[in-house]
Amino acid sequence: MKISEVREMSTSELKEKLYSLKEQLFELRRKKAVGTLERGEEVIGVRKDIARVNMVLRERELNESK
């Protein structure tokens, strides 16, 4: 997911996306612990997506407070 795609989403969509990404990260970590995860870089990609969403949410929060 690119940052431009994240910025186009509404705040409620971002919160839903954040929740689903955290669920996805949990499942990937579970698979990694069990040993059934085939591609370890998926965890890194999901973590970066979570960071992008959090960054945009924080930017909007700061803009609203000004």
Stockholm file with secondary structure:
# STOCKHOLM 1.0

chainA/1-66         MKISEVREMSTSELKEKLYSLKEQLFELRRKKAVGTLERGEEVIGVRKDIARVNMVLRERELNESK
#=GR chainA/1-66 SS CCHHHHHHSCHHHHHHHHHHHHHHHHHHHHHHHHTCCSCTHHHHHHHHHHHHHHHHHHHHHHHHHC
#=GC SS_cons        CCHHHHHHSCHHHHHHHHHHHHHHHHHHHHHHHHTCCSCTHHHHHHHHHHHHHHHHHHHHHHHHHC
//
